[in-house]
Amino acid sequence: MINEILSIDKIKTEKEIKMMSPLVLAYIGDAVFELYIRNYLVNEKTVSVNALHKTATNYVKAKAQSMIVHTLKDILSETEWSYVKKGRNQKTHTVAKNASLQDYRYATGYETLLGYLFFTKQTSRLNELICESIKIIEENK
């Protein structure tokens, strides 16, 4: 039972995903993005863990994610953009310390999209969007 629950290979159906709260998708999307960024930085930089953490925050903060999703908008499918909007439109009870409400909402939308791609096992598309996301952040340093 626990083994089945822990499996990251389990594909959810579109119906199951549509029944999930966008904030649950964002919760997973946040973790997915953080893992990709950490993996990228560990493979690109030979620095202390503290320096890795500080660098990672430049990629995963709400302002950066908001910029990413606005830049990616033209290459997202209608379905992908609908998940961004679902996440963006959720009422949240918290806001990031150093982010505007608008940036925080778009960041939540971006994370919702990543969660959707993760659960539907669209790994190729997930990789493509995260690679583009990294390029966007690095071009705007």
C-alpha positions in Angstrom: 0.0 0.0 0.0 2.7 2.5 1.0 4.8 1.5 -1.9 1.9 2.3 -4.3 1.3 5.7 -2.7 5.0 6.6 -2.9 5.4 5.6 -6.5 6.2 8.7 -8.7 5.5 6.6 -11.7 1.7 6.5 -11.2 0.0 8.4 -13.9 -3.2 10.3 -12.9 -6.0 10.6 -15.4 -7.2 13.9 -16.7 -10.4 13.4 -14.7 -8.4 12.8 -11.5 -6.3 15.9 -12.1 -9.3 18.1 -12.9 -10.7 17.0 -9.5 -7.5 18.1 -7.7 -7.2 21.5 -6.2 -4.9 23.8 -8.2 -3.1 24.5 -5.0 -2.3 20.8 -4.6 -0.8 20.8 -8.2 1.1 24.0 -7.2 2.4 22.2 -4.1 3.9 19.4 -6.2 5.0 21.8 -8.9 6.9 23.9 -6.4 8.8 20.8 -5.3 9.4 19.6 -8.8 10.8 23.0 -9.9 13.0 23.2 -6.7 14.4 19.8 -7.5 15.2 20.6 -11.1 16.9 23.9 -10.1 18.9 22.3 -7.3 20.0 19.5 -9.7 21.0 22.1 -12.4 23.0 24.2 -9.9 24.8 21.2 -8.4 25.9 20.1 -11.9 26.9 23.6 -13.0 28.6 25.1 -9.9 31.2 23.9 -7.5 30.4 26.0 -4.5 29.2 25.6 -0.9 25.7 24.4 -0.1 25.0 27.9 1.4 26.0 29.5 -2.0 23.9 26.9 -3.8 20.9 27.8 -1.7 21.3 31.5 -2.2 21.6 31.0 -6.0 18.6 28.7 -6.1 16.4 31.4 -4.5 17.0 33.6 -7.5 15.3 31.0 -9.7 12.5 29.9 -7.4 11.3 33.1 -5.9 7.8 34.3 -6.9 9.0 37.3 -8.9 11.2 35.1 -11.0 8.4 32.5 -11.6 6.0 35.3 -12.5 8.5 36.6 -15.1 9.0 33.0 -16.4 5.3 32.4 -16.9 4.7 35.7 -18.6 7.6 35.0 -21.0 6.5 31.5 -21.7 2.9 32.4 -22.3 3.2 32.4 -26.1 4.6 28.9 -26.2 2.0 27.4 -23.8 -0.9 25.4 -25.2 -4.4 26.4 -24.3 -4.6 23.5 -21.8 -1.3 24.5 -20.2 -2.4 28.2 -19.9 -5.7 27.1 -18.4 -3.7 25.4 -15.6 -1.7 28.6 -15.1 -5.0 30.5 -14.8 -6.5 28.0 -12.4 -3.5 28.3 -10.1 -3.3 32.1 -10.5 -7.0 32.5 -9.6 -6.8 30.5 -6.3 -7.4 32.4 -3.1 -4.4 31.9 -0.9 -4.0 32.9 2.7 -0.4 33.7 2.5 1.9 35.8 0.3 5.6 35.5 -0.1 7.5 38.0 2.0 9.3 39.7 -0.8 6.7 39.4 -3.6 3.7 41.4 -4.8 0.3 39.7 -4.8 0.3 39.6 -8.6 3.7 38.0 -8.8 2.7 35.5 -6.1 -0.4 34.5 -8.0 1.4 34.1 -11.3 4.1 32.0 -9.5 1.3 29.8 -8.1 0.0 29.5 -11.6 3.4 28.5 -12.9 3.8 25.9 -10.2 0.3 24.6 -10.9 1.3 24.0 -14.5 4.4 22.1 -13.5 2.4 20.0 -11.1 -0.1 19.2 -14.0 2.8 18.2 -16.3 4.4 16.1 -13.5 1.2 14.2 -12.7 0.4 13.6 -16.4 3.9 12.3 -17.0 4.6 14.9 -19.7 8.3 14.7 -18.8 9.6 15.9 -22.1 7.4 19.0 -22.0 8.3 19.6 -18.3 12.0 19.4 -19.2 11.5 21.8 -22.1 9.7 24.4 -20.1 12.1 24.2 -17.2 15.1 24.6 -19.5 13.4 27.6 -21.0 12.7 28.9 -17.5 16.4 28.6 -16.6 17.4 30.5 -19.8 14.9 33.3 -18.9 16.3 33.7 -15.4 19.9 33.7 -16.6 19.2 36.2 -19.3 17.6 38.5 -16.8 20.2 38.4 -14.0 
